[in-house]
Amino acid sequence: MHFLITAGGTREYIDPIRFISNASSGRMGYALARAALKAGHKVTLITAPTSLQVPKGALIIRVESAAEMFEGVKKHFEKCDCLVMAAAVADYTPEKNSKLKLKKQEKNLTIKLKPTVDILKWAGRNKKKSRAMSHEPRIIVGFALEDKNLRKNAEKKLIEKKLDMIVANNISAISNKKSTVHIKPLGQPWQQFIENKKYITARKIITLIDTFSKHKY
């Protein structure tokens, strides 16, 4: 299989040096890329800025903003068999960004934000378009970070965005090396993996995707 994996937290620039971002480390996306490569798959990794060492053997596409990540996904979508959206993509971006550094003033600063494109929703709508080497639909895997009603909200996302699998975890997973994840393939019961290092969780996710793809096709 050819995996298209996204990782890291996007940056939405206010001016040339200031941006809105989040606390995502990118560890899970990178661990997934390594796990897929180790399982014998081809990997394209679209990564927002991180301090992590890139996985050897993967095609690396570097982006910063949500818009750039969307363009990267669209460009490489046709050739992938499975899209795994592990990146923490910003939900909002400034309506306008200043070309010059904003100077500090005594008065309050108001920044108007607009929604970014929902990449996962776009992918779910387009997953049945023929792949470059096959006529089978792609597998789309999404991540859900929740602070309450974790499984309920994640399953809603699974259905509404036409995904094939959802990986859900609590906000405590951000930047941590270990996390508990809840995974639900479409039409199957929830599975839970408690307090594993992310590289171990990544291997389990890739194995589940492999198994799901064999039953799906």
N, C-alpha and C positions, 0 to 999 in steps of 0.2 A: 504493500500500500504506500501511497504518497501522502504523508501528513503535512498539513499546513497548520502551524502552531503560532499563536500570538503570545507575547509575554511582556511583563513590565507595566509601569504606570505612565500614561501619556502626559504630556506637558502642553498646557494651553496658555500661550504667551499673552501677557498684558502689555508689555513693552519689550525692548530687546533683551533685557536681563531678568525680568520678573515673570513668573508663570504660576498658574494654578495646577496642582498635581495631587498625588495621593501617596500613601505609605507603602505601596506595593514594591516588593523587592525583586520580583521577576523569577524567584527561585522555582516556583512550581512549573512555569512555562519552560524554563531551561531543563528542569528535571524530566519533564515529559519528552522534550526533544531528545535527550540522551537515552531515555528508556525506549523510545521508538527506534532510534538508530541501533541500539543494542539488540532489539528484536528483529533486526534485518530490514527495517522500513527506510524509505527515503524521506527526508525531512527538509522543509523550508520553514525557517523560523523568522517571523516578523517581530522585531524587538524594539520596544521603547528604551530609552537610556537606562542602563543598569551598570553596576560595577562587577558583574559576573563574567567569568571566562566563557567564551562562546563554545558550544559543543562542536568537536571536530567531526567533520563529515556532513554537517548541515549547511544548506544555503542560507546565508544570513542577510536579512533585509532590515536595515536600520531606519527607524522613523522616530518622530517626536510627538506630533499632535494626533488627535483622534481622526482628523481628516486625512492625514498621511497614512495612518494605519488602515483606514477604509480603502484608500486607493491601493495600498499594498495587497490587501485581501482580494479586492476585485481583480487585480492584475494576475494573481497567482491561483485564483479560485478554480479556473477551468482545468488545471492540471492536477488538482488534489483529489484524493479519494476520501479524505477525512479532514475536516476543519475543527481544530480544538481552540476555542477562544478563551485562553487562560489569562489574557491581559486584563488589567484594570483600566478600562477605557473611560475617559472623562464623560460624564453625562451632560456637562455644560461647558461652553467656551465663550470668551468675551465677544460681544457683538462687534466691537472694534478694538484693534490693538494699536498702540502708539508706535510710530516709527522711531521716535526719540525717547530716551529715558525720561520717565515722569518725575518731575521735581517735587520734593516734599513741600506741602503747604500747611497752613494752620487750619484750614477748613477740611471737612470730611470729604473723602473720595468715594464716589459711587461708581461701581462697575456693573454695567448691564450684561447679563449672560443670556445666551440662546442655546437651545438643545443641540447636541451633536447627533449625527446620524447613528441609528441603532444598527451596528454592523451585524450583530447576531440575528436580528429580525430579518435583515436583508438576505443573509445567508440561508435562513430557513425557507424563505420564499423562493429562493433560486436553486435549492439543492437538487432538484430533479432535472435541471438542465444537464445535457449529456456531458460527460467528462471527455477529456482529450482522447483517452484510449479505451473508453468503455461507455456503455449506454445505461449503466446502473446509476441510481441516485447516490449522492454523497452521504456520508455520515456527518452530522453536525453535533458537536459536543459543546455545551455551554457551562459556565461557572456561575454560581449564585452566592453572593456574600450577604448573609442575613444576620440581624441582631435579635429578631423574634420571629415566631411562626416559621421556622427554617424550612421544614419539609413542605408545608402548605404553600409558601410563597415560591419555593423552588419548583414545585410541580406545576404551579400556575405558569411559570416562565417556560417550562418544558413544553407545555401544550400550546400556549399562545404564540410562541415563536417558532413552532414547528420543528423542535429539536428532536434528536434521537437519543440523547443522553444528557443528564444534568448532574453536575458535581457541586454539592452545596457544603458550605462551611460557615462557621461563626466569624464575626469580625476579629476575634482574638487570633485568628490564623495569620493576619497581616504581619509580614516581616518576621514571623516565627519560623524556626527550622523544623518544628513539629506541628502537626495539626490533626484534628479529627474531621473526617469528611463523610458525607452521606451521598451515595451515588444511586441514581435511578435510571436505568435504561428504559426507553419507551415500552410500555406494556409489561414491565417486569417489576418485582418488588424492590423496595429500598434495600441497599446494603450499607453497612457502616464499618469504617476502619478507624479505630481509636488510637489517637496520639502516636502516629507514625512519623518518621522523618519523611520529608517530601519526596526524596528519591524512591523510597519504598512505596509510597502512595502512587507515585507516577507510574511505577511498574505495574501496579494493580490496575490502574486506569487503562493503560495500553493493552493489557491482557483482556480486560473486559471489552474494549473496543474490538479487538481481534475476534473474540467469541461472538460478539453482537453482529459483526459483519458477516460471519459465516452463516448465522441463522437468518440474517436479513436477506441475503442473496440466495 
